[in-house]
Amino acid sequence: DSDYISVNLAMTDTSSLPTNWEVNVVFNIFLFNQISGHYLYSPGITRRFQTMKFEWGLSKFISKEILSDPSNGYLVNDRCVFGAEVFAIERQAADECLSLDNVDTRYKHDLKISDFSKLEETWNSAYFIARGHK
């Protein structure tokens, strides 16, 4: 939305992380009010950064109108001060994932997968027909 400032947090150097890495975090984004000395901040946001989604943020952090009004204290002498607080949290879930690529979710087909945690890297089900669709 062109009337708002968006703020994003991204994992930038993941070269030292293992394949299929993921990092669970709780983060806050801050904007310093240079007049009052207080902060405008986002509520704690919990997100999982991973290979496929390495950037999260807020699309409407603050309106351009509020930010650009000098009396509000966020933009002083053409400068503003943003900050981020990031807490990595320990992952509690098992390291297992089932991906449903190219599946029309309007139809349901139950699959029983024996020894799911012992499967190789990928597993493909047999084709099935749901309401005339393969």
N, C-alpha and C positions, 0 to 999 in steps of 0.2 A: 504494500500500500504506500503510495508516494507521499502520503501525509504523515508518515511515521518513520522513526529511525529503528532499524532492526539491528540486533547485536547477536553475533554468533561466536561459539566456542568450538574450536576444531583441534583434532590431533594432527600435528604437522609433520613430525618425524617418526614414522613407524617402522623404519628400516631395521631396527634392532629387536622388534617384536616378532614372536613366532607367527607362522601361517595361521590364519583364522583367529587372530587375536581379538580380544574384546576387553574393554575396561568399563566397569560400572562406576558411575560417579553421581554425586549430588553436587550441584553447583548453584551459585548465586551470581548475578551480574549487578554491579553497582555503578551509579553515576553520582559524582560528588557535587554537592551544592557549595560553590565557592563563597557564597555570602553567609549562609547559615552554619556551614560546617557539618551539615547532616548529609545523609546519603538517600538517594532514591534507589531501591533495590528490588530485584525480582524475588518471589518466594523461592524456597529451595526446590530445585528441579532435579529429578532423578532420571538419568538417561544411560543407555548402554552405547558406548562408542565401539565401533567394530569396522572391519575391512569394508563392508558395504555401506555403512553409515557412520562416517567419521566426523560429522559436523552437526551440531544442534544449536538452537538459539531461540530468540524471541523475535517474531516478525513485527510486533508493535510494542517495543520497549517504552518509547516516549514519543509524543507527537512533535513534529518539527516546529509547530507553533509555540509550544511550551519551551522546548529546548532553545529556540532562537531568541526568546524574549529575555533581554539582559537582566530585567528585574527579578527573574526567577532564580538566578544564580548558577545555572548549569553551564552557560556559555558566557565566559568573561574574557575580555580582550581576545576574542576569536579563538578561545581554547576551552576545551572541556576535558574532564578527567573521568575515564571509565576504569573499572577494575573487575576482577573476577575472583571468586573464592571457590576452589575445587577440592572436593574430598573424594578420593578413591575408596570404594567400598568393596569388601570381600564378597566374592560371588558365592551364593548359597546353593545354587541349582547344580544338578548333575551336568556333566559336559556331554550332552546328547542333543541332537537336533533332527527334526524331520521337516524337510522342505517339500512343499507342494507346488512344484513349478507347472505352469500352464494348466491349472485345474480350474474348472468352472465351479465355483463354490456354491452355486444354487442347487447342486445335486450332491447327495451324500452317498458315500460308499465306505462302509466300515472295513478296515484292514486289521488283521491280527498279525503282528510281527513278533515272532518268537525271538528271544534273546536279543532284543533291540540294542542293548548296550554292548553286545559283542559283534555287531555287524561291522563289515569293512567300511571304508570311507563313504561309499554311496550304495544305495539299494533302490532298485526300481521294481514297482509292483507289476503284476500282469495287467494287460489292458482289460477294461471292463466297459460295459454299456450302461449308461444311465439316461433314461428317457430318450432313447434313440441316438444318443451321442456317445462317441468312443472316447 
